[in-house]
């Protein structure tokens, strides 16, 4: 992901933009994030193409606290993994 793409998904996260309907429940959210399962594992495919909605949902799940604030340390770690694994935003 480029620096500009990272900025776009972080801006979506901070603005509270949601791409999935709450009616779909947790199963729908898990389906949305499925392409990023195992991101931190060594055998995760480099250069994987992932939709913007998936990355925002993943960051929301990983870095958003219960009080609505963003865990900056976790966000930084997740963004580092996205860059390290060369995830391509489509």
N, C-alpha and C positions, 0 to 999 in steps of 0.2 A: 504494500500500500504506500502511496506517496504521502508526503506531508500534508498536501491539500486534502486528500481523501480522508486522512486521519482527522483533520480539523472538521470536516463535514460531519463525520459520524459522532465526534465528541460534541459538536454543537447540537446535533439532534438529541443526543443523550441529555445534555444540560437543559434543553428547552422542554423536555418531557414528551417529545414526539414518540408516538407509539404506532407501530405498523400492524399490530395484530388486534383482533377484536376480543374483548374480554369474554364474550360469550363462548368462544372456543375453548376456554379453560386452560388448565396447565398443559394438557396434552397438545393443544395447538401451539403453545409457546415452545414446548420441547421439540415438536416437529419443525418449527421455524429455525431453531438453533442447531438442529441435527448436523448440518454440514461442518460445524466447528467442534464437534465432539472430539475430544482427545487432542486439542490444539497444543497442549504442553508436552505431549508425548513425543519421543524421538522419531517414531514411525509415521507421524502426521505428514501427509502429502504436501510437499512444497509447491507453491504456485497454484494452489487451489482457487478456483473462481467462486466467489461468494457474493450474494446479493447484499446491498446496503442494509436492507431491513434485518437481515440475519445478524450482521455485525452490531447494529444498534441494540437488538434484543439481547445478544450475548453480553455486551458491555453493561446493559441495564441489569441483567441477572447477576453478573459478577461484581460490579462496582457500586451499585446503588445501595445505600443503607436504608434501614427501616424508617428512619426519620426523613427520608427524601433527599439527603445530601449525598454527594459523590465521595467515595473513598479514593482519594487521589493516588495513594500508593498502589492500590489494586488496579486502578485505571491505567496507571503508568506501566505496570507489569503486563497487563493484557495487551496494551498497544505495542509494547516491546515484542511480545510473542507474535502478534499479527505481522509485524515488520520482519521478524526473524524467519517466520515460515513463509514469507513472501506471498501473503494472501492477496489475491487480485479482486478488487471491488468492481462489480458489474451492476 
